[in-house]
Amino acid sequence: MNIQTSDYEKLGSFYLGRGYDLKKSELEDELVLYDSKDLVTHGVVLGMTGSGKTGLCLSILEEAAMDNIPAIIIDPKGDIANLMLTFPDFEGSDFRPWINEDDAHKKGVTPDEYAAKTANMWKEGIAGWGQSPDRVKEFKNKCDINIFTPGSKAGIPVSILSSLEVPPFEVMDDGELLGDRIESTVSSLLSLVGVNADPIQSPEAVILGTIFSTCWQAGQNLTLESLIRHLQKPPFDKVGVIDVESFMDEKERHKLALKFNSLLASPGFATWMEGPALDMNNMMHAPDGKPRISIFSIAHLSDAERMFFVSLLLNQMLGWMRSQNGTTSLRAMLYMDEIYGFLPPSQNPPSKKPMMTMLKQGRAFGLGVLLATQNPVDLDYKALSNIGTWWLGRLQTERDKARVLDGLEGAAASQEGGFDRGQMEELLAGLGSRVFLMNNVHEDSPVVFHVRWVMSYLCGPLTRTKIKELMDPKRDQFPSAKDKQVTAKQSSNPMAMPSAAPQAPVGQRPVVGAGVTEYFAPFAGEADGITYKPALLREANVHFSSSKCGIDGSRLMRFTNAISDNGIDWDHDAGCTHPVKTLDSKPRKGCGFEELPGFAMNADNYKQVEKDFEDHIYRNERVEIFYCPLFKSYSQLGESEGAFRGRLATQAREVRDEAVEKLRDKYEAKIKTKEGQVDRAENTLAKEEAEASSATWDIGAKVLGGLLGGLLGGRRRSSSSSAVTSAGRAYKQRRDVKIAEKKVEDLEEDIAELEAELNEEIGELDAQFDPSTVKLENEAIKPYKKDIDVRTVALIWLPYDRDDQKAW
């Protein structure tokens, strides 16, 4: 079969393979194209080892990337990282680092020869399915693929700091979602320190849950350090209606705090604080808007660490999902390979609730969840009933088949689809390697197909060394979250001139003038060895509004600048993020104090700072937003260019699909007219061919009749004349046949030209609505003076330890 690119390269269609006849064990001519919109009702791939499960999943992910759909991938084994191994030139040298040298030795060839043979095999395999090197190159260029390794520097490490920060408004505003988020986060944290706690009954889980709830409701981000501090000194007096000490005394809280402190102090855990934040917008779109495939490889983690990270990731994904607008198109994919243990039928690990929520609600937000496992008993029955597409490969036991049939029946009933158990059982029994049964509730009947050849080279699970080799050239693209600090410059310095006020002795608390507000940053641990150093705290809430741009929101500006005899260090922010209401009004006993310059003791100077701070904000602070003229769309407050382009991708896909439908309707009418003309021309051709055949037979009969007449003494002249006439008529009929054939050919060429024009115009539409290249303009929104609320200008004392390191 000669497969053309135009046969499968259609918008919104995933090219998965070709139909397969189980009885004849042979490929059919019909291509299997999967409508991407169907994936918003999610999918599951079931199959034993050797069934071709990985190849099918990579095919789906490749097709999603070809349609500009980003994906978040959780990879417990390490073989999904093969998506990065695409070599469009098919040179043996490209494949050489990734082949298994033992295989080469078994074949009796050198590694270089084996690599060349592998490259040729991959080239022929891809070509056999109608795919060209250009398509491989397009896949490689169309998406940004990265491998993240939480807790390891093999790939790009991931900072978990943002996972403990206040969730987005959409989660905070939904009590049930917030409760689930807190429960899942607490359970995963406790599992990480070896505490198997009931989320409702366990004091450890309840006290941690109350800390998260209290701090998040107050707008306070958490870190492991602050969590330890809050366990020692909870920011509340009661848990429910019982006082904290009666519910969980200080000794037990201290034990739990020590567990987290040991975790924090362990050398291996430091890597969990490095790398980019777990920000889903950045994980799904590059700064230029190009879709990303972010692979989170967790093969190197322990079971407890895996559960901890997967739970955090799923919660972040859920928060991102709830912040999106509704859509009927596929906006993004979440894929998890080998789901065993994360969505079990009889237990409730921290990963289960967020995954179940996405399976139930993802459809409304355009999030497609794809799961894969060897054994159907690994999955919760309720989860299976929320999945619309099942890809079934060869299964291991009769019990597995029975479980699958039960699940299919439940899924069909829940989504109002038909189900023939007997037919399905017969089909399952005949499946072989790389042959799958696709049961899609959006289609009338199941389809058996053979998976196409993937564009990525399947070399098996990647080691950490190989992952490092792939990601080393890309590390500079991902700055560490802890390296990002907010700095603010101030043009004037109202406290520049020290007064002649006497300095307090070193180590004693300086006395400040009346009207100076003082705060003390809280810290964990003992006061011995702690020295308070002075800094200027400024905080303002700035409201930005623009009816034209649809912007109406506030930004909290907060700066903490060190104070010394030389003045105030306006260029560097000390990074104290404690909300004002959580700051202490009195110092801890036993702490020393650094000297305070006289100018920082004068209340009038703080009043001047307040005026200058407001003026500085009015003159300099702007909200930069993006505007897309093509879609007449503005970015949201604080939305990055990459996130905005990512959001435009959904809008672009919907507008593009609508435009393509109109285009197809327009050409369909023209093509149908031509097809009608072809039908009539073919009827004419058949008639002409019949008449030509009849005329030919007539000539033969007349000539034969003439010959017989001559032999028998009949009228030869009359017969000869009749034969000549018949020959003339036959010649005319043959000419008419050629004319009819030419007309059919011309009409078929017209149809082919129309289809080519249609594909060309669809290609132009695809380029026109490409979110990564669409033109963006910048607009700046300034605040009104009345919308600048300077809330705090105060002296804050920051605690430092003996090594002059931050203690807050």
Secondary structure, DSSP 8 states (H G I E B T S, - for coil): ----HHHH--TTEEEEEEEEETTTTEEEEEEEEEEGGGGGG-EEEE--TTSSHHHHHHHHHHHHHHTT--EEEEESSS-GGGGG---TT--HHHHGGGS-HHHHHHHTS-HHHHHHHHHHHHHHHHHHTT--HHHHHHHHHHSEEEEE-TT-SSSB--B-GGGGS---HHHHT-HHHHHHHHHHHHHHHHHHTT----TTT-HHHHHHHHHHHHHHHTT----HHHHHHHHHS-S-SEETTEEHHHHS-HHHHHHHHHHHHHHHHSGGGGGGG-SSB--HHHHHB-TTS-BEEEEEE-TTS-HHHHHHHHHHHHHHHHHHHHTS---SS--EEEEES--TTTS-SS---TTHHHHHHHHHHHHHHTEEEEEEES-GGGS-HHHHHT--EEEE---S-HHHHHHHHHHHHHHHHHTT----HHHHHHHHHT--TTEEEEEETTSSS-EEEEE---SS----S--HHHHHHHHGGGGGGS--GGG-------S--TT-S--S-----TTS-----TT--EEE---SS-STT-EEEEEEEEEEEEEEEETTTTEEEEEEEEEEEEEETTEE-TT--------GGGSBSS--TT-EE----GGGG-HHHHHHHHHHHHHHHHHH--EEEEEETTTTEE--TT--HHHHHHHHHHHHHHHHHHHHHHHHHHHHHHHHHHHHHHHHHHHHHHHHHHHHHHHHHHHHHHHHHHHHHHHHT--HHHHHHHHHHHHHHHHHHHHHHHHHHHHHHHHHHHHHHHHHHHHHHHHHHHHHT-TTTS--EEEEE---GGGEEEEEEEEEEEEE-TTS-B--
